[in-house]
Amino acid sequence: MAEILIPIIVAPSFFFLTGWLVWMIVQWRQYKYRMNVQLKMLDKVASGAELVQFVESDAGAKFIASMELPSVGPKDRILSAVYKAVILLVLGIAVYALRGTLDEGAVAFTILGTVLMAFGIGYIIATFISYRLASKWGMIPKEAPEEA
């Protein structure tokens, strides 16, 4: 039975890892290219007065806006943490359930499944605490009820 599970687990994991690495390399190259273009544009500015004049123009405002990193609000971070918590919890349950199908390695799957479930539960607790604190501190605005 273990011989059947190895290709089922290893093959998708390999393809996922390969895809993730390719995506990361593409993102890194795009970032590097944008930064090089922006640095070359800034090198063209000879004096501080030219820089101020450039920044005050429409093209300069767009240039400065393109340099800013997108900010992620508390709601987005909390929602992302919920996704991660659910994925870890379900993965832990799946690994824990697989332990019964294996003769060898059942102890390893039990430990791995338990650890993954613990991480998932810990993530859920941390997300709940983050949400409560962000709400209490006013970081998450209260939405007005919709009028029909």
Secondary structure, DSSP 8 states (H G I E B T S, - for coil): -HHHHHHHHHHHHHHHHHHHHHHHHHHHHHHHHHHHHHHHHHHT--SHHHHHHHHHSHHHHHHHHHHS-----HHHHHHHHHHHHHHHHHHHHHHHHHGGG-SSSHHHHHHHHHHHHHHHHHHHHHHHHHHHHHHHTT-S--------
